[in-house]
Amino acid sequence: MSQLKYLTDDISELDAAEHDLEANGIPRSHIHVLSCDDKALASHDLPPFSEWAKRDIAYYAARGAFFGAAFASMILLAGLLIGTAHAAAWFALSFLALGVMGFCTWEGGLVGVTQLNHKFENYKQEIAQGEHLIVVNVDNEEQERVARYSLDSHPPLRLVE
């Protein structure tokens, strides 16, 4: 599935383009709009991105898990280097390593809640200046052709990718 991304500062034109896309067979579930003005999106009945898709929770949680795995490995390596021989000590070290990894993953997720999805990083400045990003997911060449035709017939929208 490929994506077509367009930017505009004219929400009325965006609304018209969204209606054209739907009229030409692009399902509403394949159309998403990212904007700082969620009230305007709601008033024009434009489909916004979900909060999960706007934020980078999974990406940063995975990064946190990576660092947590590194720290957990260091804890277990330290236990090996000091010559831990008792099973109870290894159990405690393993539990500590698992806890550290879980904490790092959780902390990474919390950082991700505050960050805009890295896929939208290139458009962060335009969105902050009041523009709206419409993303259309297309399955095949026919839908892509229809989507390009529908969106290109609205001059205020400019293709960004």
N, C-alpha and C positions, 0 to 999 in steps of 0.2 A: 504494500500500500504506500503510495507516495502522497506528499502533501504539497499543496499550493498555498503560499502565504502572501497576503496583500496587506498594505497599510493605507490608512486614510484618516483624515481628520473630520470628515463629513459623515456623521452617523445616519443621517437620512438616506444618503446614497448607499451606505452599507446595508441599511434595512432593505432598500430596493434590490440590491445585489443578492442578498440572502433569499428574498422571495423569488427572484429569477432562477437561482440555483435550485430551489425546491420545485419550481414549476418545470424545470428541465430534467427532473429525475434524480437529483442529488438528495439523498435522505438527510433530514434534519440532524440525525445523529452523527453525520460526517462533517458538520459545520460547527465551528467553535470560534468565539470572539474573545480576545483578551484586551481589557481596557482598565484604566484606573477608575473610570466612572461606571460602576456597576448599576447605579440607579438609571442611567440613560439606557443601558443595555436592557434592563427590565422594562422600562417604559416603551421601548421599541420592540419588545418581545424577541430579542436576539439571544441565541444560545451561548451562554458563557462557558468558559472552561470550568471544570470542577476545581474546588480548592486543592484537591490532591494533585491535579495536573498542573496547577499554577505554581505549586511549591516543589522544592527539591528534596523531599523527605527521604525517599528511597536512595537517591544518589549519595547523599551525605551519610545516611545510615550505613551504606556499604563501605564508604570510606572509613567511618568509625570502626566498623567490624574489622577492616584490614589493619588499622592501627591497634585495635584490641587484640587481634591475633598475634601481632608482633610483640606486644607487651606480655601477653600470656606465654609466648614462647620464651621470652627472657626470664620470666618467673620460674618456669619449669627448668630452664637451663641453669639458673642459679641454684635450684635444688639439686641438680645433678652435680654441679661443680663443688658444692659444699659437702657432697657425699651422703646425702639423705638415704638411709637404708630402711628405715621403718615404714611399714605400709600406712600407718596412720598419718605420718608426716607427708607422704605422697598424696594421700587423700586430701589433706588440708591444703597443700600446694595446688593440687588440681582444682579444688573448689575455689581457691583464691584466683587462679588463672581464668577460670570460667566466669567468675564474678567481674573481673577486670574487663574481659572481653565484652560481656553484656553491658557493662556501664559505658564503655567506649561506643558501642553500637547505639545505645540509647542517647548518649550525648550528641553523637553525629546526627541522629534524627531530629533532635531539638534544634540544632544549628540549621538543618534543612527546612524547618518550619519557617524560619525567618528569611530564607533565600528564595528569589525568583528562580524558576526552573532554568537550568543551564542551557536548555534548548532555545530559550527566549532572550538570552543574554545580549544578542546582537541588536535587539529591538527595545531594550530597556529604556534608553534615552528618549526614543520617540514616544513610547507609551507614557513615560513620565511627563512629556510635553503635551499630553492630551490626545494623542493619536490612538487609533484602534487597530488591532491586528486581527485579521480574519484568517483562519486556517481551515482549508478544505481537504479532507482525506478522500482520495480517489482510489478506486480498486483497479481500474483498467484504463486502457488508452481511450476508449469511448467516453467514459465519464470524465477523464482528464480533458479531452477535447471540448466537451459540453461545458465543463467548469471554466476553462480558459475563455471560451466564447462568451459565456454569461458574465464573467467578471471583467473581461476586456471591454465590454459594452458600457461600462461605467467608468468614465475617464478619471474621476477623483481617486479611484483605487489604483495603487501602483504595486506591481509585482516586486517582491523583495527577495525571493529565492526560487 
